[in-house]
Amino acid sequence: MRWLIPFLFATTAFASEDIADKYPNSLLYNKPVEFIPGVFSAIGATAPPTYENAGHNNNLSFIVTGDGVVVVNGGAAYGLAKALHDEIKVITDQPVKLVFNENGQGHAVLGNNYWAEQGVPIVAHVEAAEEVAEYGGSILEGMQRYNRDQAEGTKLQGPTETFEDEYIVEMGDFRIEALYLGPAHSPGDIVIWLPKQSLVIAGDMAFHERMLPIFEHTYTADWLETWDNEFEALGATYVIPGHGHPTNMAQVRRYTKGYLEHLRSQIAAHLEAGGGLAEAYYVDQSAYKNLDTFEELATKNAGRVFEQMEFE
């Protein structure tokens, strides 16, 4: 099977929101591909979740360890989780032994009930579990609205195990470290670090190819601190981000840390000049207009950073 190492050196090719489902015989947006030996990812659309992409707009990854399979992300629906499992069964007869939820967002957790039916433990950070408990009902309803019949079978299922700092598994040829590095994109964000392979499945800690969204609970100063003090310290050679193709640290640094620093510097200058919220939406973000979801997110991001930095 061809590995995806060429993506490590890609700097100018970006996925398009206009590309149709690239795996039409499956609910998956893309067929899983092996990135390095034993580590596979089904790359999701870089567009928002839609019926056409079945909510597969994030990366669904798995590790074939030699003594079982570890899945990263439950998927956005029961049927999507089943579709991923069907692909795993084609690749290996090793059973799925563990599922990690990268956070408490719908595309990470709404397929959990499929995995629970298979008797597979589901692990997440305590804050992600709290997000599912508090907001899971509305997250499920939102998915059902856009996914319609493709939401069939999906029921709310939180993680069955939680942790605070780290959850380490030795399985087959892999040491798998689920790590909470600190505040980042959303509550309970974790990364899956494979130290022997120098690969991190970064989840929403790291973005490229699509613009990152800044939510109400996304504190950009904290995210940058976590990035500088913890994420960079991993020294990863390979990165599977939460969205977009596998790549390297330089690429995600440019489009995550670089974007956050750029936007904060623009808002800081705007505040220094006495500007208000109405004008803050239109600070210059043109250096990042090549990213998918730029039109949907740039102005929202600017407004939220203004509201944060006003009181920093």
Buried (B, 14 or more C-beta within 10 A) or exposed (E): EEEBEEBBEBEEEBBEBEEEBBBEEBBBBBBBBBBBEBBBBBBBBBBBBBEEBBBBBBBBBBBBBEEBBBBBBBBBBBBBBBBBBEBBEEBBEBEBBBBBBBBBBBBBBBBBBBBBBEEBBBBBBBBBBBBBEEBBEEBBEBBBEBBEEBBEBBEBBBBBEBBEEEBEBEBBBBBBBBBBBBBBBBBBBBBBBBBEBEBBBBBBBBBBBBBBBBBEEBBBBEBBBBBEEBBEEBEBEBBBBBBBBBBBBEBBBBBBBBBBEBBBEBBBEBBEEEBEEEEBEEBEBEEBEEBBBBEBBBBBBBBBBBEBBEEE
